[in-house]
Structures are given as structure tokens and as C-alpha cells.
Amino acid sequence: MGKDSNTQHKATRQHPPTKIIVERHYVGTEKMETVCKRIAEEQITKKIREIAENSAN
């Protein structure tokens, strides 16, 4: 009986491996938060310019 119970225990379905994503918090000497804010500001400014140009035309 011991072998059967061990076999059944080992036959349980295994979960797929978990992926762990590690991101650097600094780019060069700047915090990632600062870099992300600057990128967001640039994108917003660019979009505002596009809207202003389209409305002027």
C-alpha cells in the first residue's frame, strides 16, 4: 500500500513554472520613476502639439 500511495502522490499535475520579471529601478544615475515621468511629459506635449496643428488646419 505504501508504494501505491507514493505513486499517486507523485502523479499529481505540476504547475507551470512561474516567471519572475526583475526590472532595474535606475537608468544610469536617474530613478526609473523620473525617466518614466519625462517620457510621459514628452508624449503629452507631442500629442498637444499634434492636436493644435490639426485644429489650426
QUIZI-V231529 format. One record per pair of residues at least 12 apart in sequence whose ideal C-beta (glycine too) atoms are under 6 Angstrom apart, sorted by the first residue. I is the first residue (numbers start at 1). J is the second residue. D is the distance in Angstrom with one decimal. If there is no record, write none. Layout:
<<I J D> <I J D>>
//
This chain:
none
//
